[in-house]
Every structure is written in C-alpha cells, then in structure tokens.
Amino acid sequence: MSYYVYMILTKINGRYISYVGYTNNLPKRVNNHNTSKGAKFTKGKLWNLIYTEKYSSKNEAMKNEFKLKKDKIKRNLIKSKYINSL
C-alpha cells in the first residue's frame, strides 16, 4: 500500500494558508478537506492540492510529514512555486 504526504493551500483575506498531512487515499482525503470532513483546521475552506510525495510505508510517510511541517523554508518554497504559477 502506498502512502502520501501532501500539502493543500487556500486563500483567506488575501493570505495563503497551507496544511500538511499524510494519507493512503489522496483523492478521498482532499475531498474530505473540501467538504468539511477533514481536519478541524481545514473545515469551511476550499483547498487546492499543491504538493505530494509518495512512500511505501506509513511510518516513512509519518516521519516525512513531521519534517515538512517543521520545515518552514521548504513549505514556503512550495507555496511560492504554486502561487507564481497561477
């Protein structure tokens, strides 16, 4: 089974806000975020999937999700690359 680390992005009051998570079913998870069934932080907002990484184990995905959540520089680079492509 494959697991994914992902980043989603939304724009609120002119500011871009991101959320990082992991899942084994990426389409379903993003849909859950967009239908207010995902994490509490993401409820009531429209999210765009902007980044994914694929892993072969849940443990590996969880470790890398934690790293990405803590790496503000990498998150900002991913966000700016997406925003600049709009």
N, C-alpha and C positions, 0 to 999 in steps of 0.2 A: 504494500500500500504506500502511496506517495503522500507526503505532507508538504504544505506550502506555508512560507512566511510571506505576508502581504502588507502593503501599505495602501490605505484609501485616503482620499482627500476631499474636503468640502470647503466652500467659501461662505463665510458668515460675516456680515457687516464689513465687507471689503478685505477681510483677513482669511488666509488659507490655514486650515487646521487639518492635521493628519492623525491617523490612527493606525497602529501596527498590531497585527495579530498573527495567529497560525491556525491552520485547519487542514483537514483531509478532503474537504469538498469545497473548493474555492467558489464556484458559481452559487451554490446554496448559501454559503457564508456571506457573500457580498449582498445577495438578495435579502438575507435576514437583516443586515445592517440598514438596507434601504426601505425595509418595511417595518422598522422599529421592533424587530425581534432579536437584534444583535445585542452587543454590549450596551450597558446603560448610557455610556458616554456618547454613543452614536445615534441614539434614538431621536427621531424627528428631523433628521437631516438627510439630504441627498448626497450620496458618496460616489466617487469615481475611483476605480481600481487603477493605481498608477505604478505599482511595483510588485513583482512576485519572485520568489526563489523556491525551487523545488528540492525536497530532501527525501531520502529513502526511509528515514526513521522519525518517529515522533520526538524522541529525545534530541536528535540533531536539530530538528525544526524549533523546538522549545529553546534550546541554547542560543540559536541564531536570532530568534525573535527577541530574546532578552538583550542580546548585543545590539541589535538595531534600535531597540527602544532607548538604550543608553547612549547611542552614538548620534548626538545632535547634528554633528557636521555631515554625516552621511545622509541622515534624514533630510536636512536642508538642501543637499545637493540633488537628491531625488526629486524633492518638491520643486526646486527651481528649474530642473530639466523639464519636468512636466508642464509647469506654468509657462515657460518660454516657448514651448511647442504649440501652445493654444493660439 
